[in-house]
Amino acid sequence: MGAIPAFVLDAAAAERRHGRNPADDAPLLDAYSNAVVAAVDRVGPSVVHIDVHARSARSRDEERRGSGSGFVFTPDGLILTNSHVVSGASRIQVSFADDDSVEADLLGDDPDTDLALLRIGGDHLASAVLGSSRRLRVGQLVVAIGNPYGYQHTVTAGVVSALGRSLRATTGRLIDDVIQTDAALNPGNSGGPLVDSRGEVIGVNTAIIPMAQGICFATAIDTAVWVVSKLLRHGRVRRAYLGLAGATTPLARRMVRFFELENASGLRVESVEPQGPAQLAGIEAGDLIVKIGEQAVAGIDDLQKLLDESRIGVRTSITLLRRTRKLELAVTPLEMPARRKR
């Protein structure tokens, strides 16, 4: 038998100095496995596979199909999933792990947060417990359950990689407070739950970055709970709109100093909708919006955040720069119709 390599002896000595035996790692690995298994046992029965039938954009007689994931979160059959999973659906079929399949009704969806609410008939259904995303910490264990590529109830585990990310929805709006995780997600995972070690749902899996590894995103459950409350009340999330198109534009330093502005950029108005709130208030293409009410506007994302339900029908001031003048106009935002995407 040959001599024991020096690096092995050094490692063993280090273990003894720190009072740690390599055999002690076994319980740690078991604890990790037990946490994942317990989370899956608790949430797994509530996870569903969603089959979507929709009319093709090319022909009414042609049908397209899609699929995704979701989860039951009330015993009477409310299901959370992604808006993009059920977009344009003419029929929605929900399947459980035991292959029991039922039709679901779409109660409402919010493309701006990529969330949708379904309902199926039932009583005393297995339902997931909703946790809170406010208590999350970077590095903590998370588990994703879904149906990637049709492989039902696939489980992946990872950690919270970052908190407070922003992700742009298909509508162009930013989804705030997004959770980044390295728990592997693939097409078909969309709408499934992201779960903590207690087996509570802390996010709704929503997106991956193509060609990237270990960069996946989930909408925070606190956002989802807020959206669900609006969908149950109105069937949609009510937001205000001004009837204008704009782009974020940097402001010249001398302009910022001269007008004593709070931000170094603003919203340049590209066009206004005829007879819309902006035009009726006197806003013109080329204006630079820098404030709504007492809140600074540094660009399109700021304006969209500020145009929430509370501003619908409420007269408010818009501060803007027009050539060499600073103007304050009064505008009354209207409710954004459901068909609008910006």
DAPE-V712585 format. One record per residue. N is the residue number from 1. RES is the residue in three letters. SS is DSSP state (H for helix, E for strand, C for the rest). PHI is phi in radians with two decimals (* if undefined). PSI is psi as a letter, one per 30 degrees, with the letter a starting at -180 (none if undefined). Layout:
# DAPE-V712585
N/RES/SS/PHI/PSI
N/RES/SS/PHI/PSI
This chain:
# DAPE-V712585
1/MET/C/*/k
2/GLY/C/-1.34/l
3/ALA/C/-1.19/k
4/ILE/C/-1.32/k
5/PRO/C/-0.98/k
6/ALA/H/-1.07/e
7/PHE/H/-1.19/f
8/VAL/H/-1.22/e
9/LEU/H/-1.09/e
10/ASP/H/-1.10/e
11/ALA/H/-1.15/e
12/ALA/H/-1.12/e
13/ALA/H/-1.10/e
14/ALA/H/-1.09/e
15/GLU/H/-1.04/e
16/ARG/H/-1.16/e
17/ARG/H/-1.09/e
18/HIS/C/-1.60/g
19/GLY/C/1.16/h
20/ARG/C/-2.18/k
21/ASN/C/-1.79/k
22/PRO/H/-0.94/f
23/ALA/H/-1.14/f
24/ASP/H/-1.17/f
25/ASP/H/-1.20/f
26/ALA/H/-1.01/e
27/PRO/H/-1.07/e
28/LEU/H/-1.13/e
29/LEU/H/-1.12/e
30/ASP/H/-1.13/e
31/ALA/H/-1.10/e
32/TYR/H/-1.08/e
33/SER/H/-1.07/e
34/ASN/H/-1.08/e
35/ALA/H/-1.11/e
36/VAL/H/-1.14/e
37/VAL/H/-1.06/e
38/ALA/H/-1.11/e
39/ALA/H/-1.12/e
40/VAL/H/-1.17/e
41/ASP/H/-1.06/e
42/ARG/H/-1.34/e
43/VAL/H/-1.74/f
44/GLY/H/-0.84/e
45/PRO/H/-1.07/f
46/SER/H/-1.57/f
47/VAL/E/-1.41/k
48/VAL/E/-2.17/l
49/HIS/E/-1.71/k
50/ILE/E/-1.97/k
51/ASP/E/-1.84/k
52/VAL/E/-2.06/k
53/HIS/E/-1.93/k
54/ALA/E/-2.49/l
55/ARG/E/-1.22/k
56/SER/C/-1.25/k
57/ALA/C/-1.20/f
58/ARG/C/-1.49/e
59/SER/C/-2.65/k
60/ARG/C/-1.16/f
61/ASP/C/-1.44/f
62/GLU/C/-1.71/k
63/GLU/E/-2.00/k
64/ARG/E/-1.91/l
65/ARG/E/-2.19/k
66/GLY/E/-2.56/l
67/SER/E/-2.66/l
68/GLY/E/-2.98/a
69/SER/E/-2.19/l
70/GLY/E/-2.91/a
71/PHE/E/-2.66/k
72/VAL/E/-1.35/k
73/PHE/C/-2.21/g
74/THR/C/-2.38/k
75/PRO/C/-1.08/f
76/ASP/C/-1.64/g
77/GLY/C/1.76/g
78/LEU/E/-1.41/k
79/ILE/E/-2.21/k
80/LEU/E/-1.74/k
81/THR/E/-2.71/a
82/ASN/C/-1.56/k
83/SER/H/-1.07/e
84/HIS/H/-1.22/f
85/VAL/H/-1.23/e
86/VAL/H/-1.86/g
87/SER/C/-1.04/k
88/GLY/C/1.28/g
89/ALA/E/-1.21/k
90/SER/E/-1.74/f
91/ARG/E/-2.65/k
92/ILE/E/-2.16/k
93/GLN/E/-1.97/k
94/VAL/E/-2.02/k
95/SER/E/-2.16/k
96/PHE/C/-1.68/l
97/ALA/C/-1.06/f
98/ASP/C/-1.50/g
99/ASP/C/1.27/g
100/ASP/C/-1.15/k
101/SER/E/-2.18/k
102/VAL/E/-2.43/l
103/GLU/E/-1.48/k
104/ALA/E/-2.11/l
105/ASP/E/-1.79/k
106/LEU/E/-1.52/j
107/LEU/E/-1.43/f
108/GLY/E/2.94/l
109/ASP/E/-2.54/l
110/ASP/E/-2.33/j
111/PRO/C/-1.02/f
112/ASP/C/-1.22/f
113/THR/C/-2.07/g
114/ASP/C/0.98/h
115/LEU/E/-2.21/k
116/ALA/E/-2.47/l
117/LEU/E/-2.10/k
118/LEU/E/-2.00/l
119/ARG/E/-2.38/k
120/ILE/C/-2.12/l
121/GLY/C/-1.30/k
122/GLY/C/2.76/l
123/ASP/C/-2.58/k
124/HIS/C/1.00/h
125/LEU/C/-1.28/l
126/ALA/C/-1.09/k
127/SER/C/-2.35/k
128/ALA/C/-1.35/l
129/VAL/E/-1.61/k
130/LEU/E/-1.49/k
131/GLY/C/-1.64/b
132/SER/C/-2.37/k
133/SER/H/-1.45/f
134/ARG/H/-1.19/f
135/ARG/H/-1.57/f
136/LEU/C/-1.17/k
137/ARG/C/-2.30/k
138/VAL/C/-1.08/k
139/GLY/C/1.77/f
140/GLN/C/-1.36/l
141/LEU/E/-1.16/k
142/VAL/E/-2.39/l
143/VAL/E/-2.25/k
144/ALA/E/-1.92/k
145/ILE/E/-2.21/k
146/GLY/E/-3.01/a
147/ASN/C/-2.25/i
148/PRO/H/-1.13/k
149/TYR/H/0.93/g
150/GLY/H/1.47/f
151/TYR/C/-1.40/j
152/GLN/C/-1.16/k
153/HIS/C/0.91/h
154/THR/E/-1.49/k
155/VAL/E/-1.98/k
156/THR/E/-2.28/l
157/ALA/E/-2.27/l
158/GLY/E/-2.96/b
159/VAL/E/-2.30/l
160/VAL/E/-1.28/j
161/SER/E/-1.47/e
162/ALA/E/-2.86/l
163/LEU/E/-2.13/l
164/GLY/E/1.27/g
165/ARG/E/-1.25/l
166/SER/E/-2.09/k
167/LEU/E/-2.33/k
168/ARG/E/-1.49/k
169/ALA/C/-1.31/l
170/THR/C/-1.12/f
171/THR/C/-1.37/f
172/GLY/C/1.77/f
173/ARG/C/-1.36/l
174/LEU/E/-1.50/k
175/ILE/E/-1.60/j
176/ASP/E/-1.60/l
177/ASP/E/1.01/h
178/VAL/E/-1.49/k
179/ILE/E/-1.62/k
180/GLN/E/-1.75/k
181/THR/E/-2.44/l
182/ASP/C/-1.80/g
183/ALA/C/-1.14/k
184/ALA/C/-1.07/k
185/LEU/C/-2.14/k
186/ASN/C/-2.43/l
187/PRO/C/-0.89/k
188/GLY/C/1.88/f
189/ASN/C/-1.31/f
190/SER/C/-0.94/k
191/GLY/C/1.64/f
192/GLY/C/-1.36/l
193/PRO/E/-1.48/k
194/LEU/E/-1.83/k
195/VAL/E/-2.12/k
196/ASP/E/-1.58/a
197/SER/C/-1.19/f
198/ARG/C/-1.48/f
199/GLY/C/1.40/g
200/GLU/E/-1.82/k
201/VAL/E/-1.31/k
202/ILE/E/-2.05/g
203/GLY/E/-2.94/l
204/VAL/E/-1.98/j
205/ASN/E/-1.05/k
206/THR/E/-2.34/f
207/ALA/E/-2.75/l
208/ILE/E/-2.25/l
209/ILE/C/-1.75/j
210/PRO/C/-0.96/k
211/MET/C/1.29/f
212/ALA/C/-1.68/l
213/GLN/C/-2.08/k
214/GLY/C/1.32/g
215/ILE/C/-2.16/j
216/CYS/E/-2.30/l
217/PHE/E/-2.33/l
218/ALA/E/-2.42/k
219/THR/E/-1.26/k
220/ALA/E/-1.04/k
221/ILE/H/-1.14/f
222/ASP/H/-1.10/e
223/THR/H/-1.12/e
224/ALA/H/-1.09/e
225/VAL/H/-1.09/e
226/TRP/H/-1.10/e
227/VAL/H/-1.12/e
228/VAL/H/-1.03/e
229/SER/H/-1.07/e
230/LYS/H/-1.25/e
231/LEU/H/-1.16/e
232/LEU/H/-1.17/e
233/ARG/H/-1.44/e
234/HIS/H/-2.07/f
235/GLY/C/1.41/g
236/ARG/C/-2.85/l
237/VAL/C/-1.70/j
238/ARG/C/-1.39/k
239/ARG/C/-2.39/l
240/ALA/E/-1.59/l
241/TYR/E/-2.57/l
242/LEU/C/-1.86/f
243/GLY/C/1.37/h
244/LEU/E/-2.52/l
245/ALA/E/-1.97/k
246/GLY/E/-2.66/l
247/ALA/E/-2.49/k
248/THR/E/-1.19/k
249/THR/E/-2.35/k
250/PRO/E/-1.18/k
251/LEU/C/-1.83/k
252/ALA/C/-1.10/k
253/ARG/H/-1.03/e
254/ARG/H/-1.12/e
255/MET/H/-1.20/e
256/VAL/H/-1.09/e
257/ARG/H/-1.20/e
258/PHE/H/-1.12/e
259/PHE/H/-1.64/g
260/GLU/C/0.93/h
261/LEU/C/-1.48/l
262/GLU/C/-1.51/f
263/ASN/C/-2.31/l
264/ALA/C/-1.68/g
265/SER/E/-2.57/l
266/GLY/E/-2.62/a
267/LEU/E/-1.87/j
268/ARG/E/-1.48/k
269/VAL/E/-1.36/j
270/GLU/E/-1.58/e
271/SER/E/-2.78/l
272/VAL/E/-2.20/k
273/GLU/C/-1.34/k
274/PRO/C/-1.00/k
275/GLN/C/1.09/g
276/GLY/C/-1.45/l
277/PRO/H/-0.96/e
278/ALA/H/-1.13/e
279/GLN/H/-1.13/e
280/LEU/H/-1.12/f
281/ALA/H/-1.46/f
282/GLY/C/1.69/g
283/ILE/C/-1.30/k
284/GLU/C/-2.16/l
285/ALA/C/-1.05/k
286/GLY/C/1.75/f
287/ASP/C/-1.14/l
288/LEU/E/-1.97/j
289/ILE/E/-1.41/k
290/VAL/E/-2.12/f
291/LYS/E/-2.80/k
292/ILE/E/-2.19/k
293/GLY/C/1.07/b
294/GLU/C/-1.79/g
295/GLN/E/-1.75/k
296/ALA/E/-1.18/k
297/VAL/C/-2.08/j
298/ALA/C/-1.71/f
299/GLY/C/2.90/a
300/ILE/H/-1.09/e
301/ASP/H/-1.15/e
302/ASP/H/-1.08/e
303/LEU/H/-1.09/e
304/GLN/H/-1.13/e
305/LYS/H/-1.12/e
306/LEU/H/-1.33/f
307/LEU/C/-1.53/i
308/ASP/C/-1.69/a
309/GLU/H/-1.03/e
310/SER/H/-1.15/f
311/ARG/H/-1.67/f
312/ILE/C/-1.12/k
313/GLY/C/1.28/g
314/VAL/C/-1.82/k
315/ARG/E/-1.16/k
316/THR/E/-2.48/l
317/SER/E/-1.71/k
318/ILE/E/-2.10/k
319/THR/E/-1.73/k
320/LEU/E/-2.50/l
321/LEU/E/-1.87/k
322/ARG/E/-2.22/j
323/ARG/C/0.99/c
324/THR/C/-1.82/g
325/ARG/E/-2.06/l
326/LYS/E/-1.88/k
327/LEU/E/-2.05/l
328/GLU/E/-2.19/j
329/LEU/E/-1.99/l
330/ALA/E/-1.72/k
331/VAL/E/-2.37/k
332/THR/E/-2.07/j
333/PRO/C/-1.08/k
334/LEU/E/-1.83/l
335/GLU/E/-1.32/k
336/MET/C/-1.24/k
337/PRO/C/-1.05/l
338/ALA/C/-1.05/f
339/ARG/C/-1.32/f
340/ARG/C/-1.32/k
341/LYS/C/-1.95/f
342/ARG/C/-2.32/none
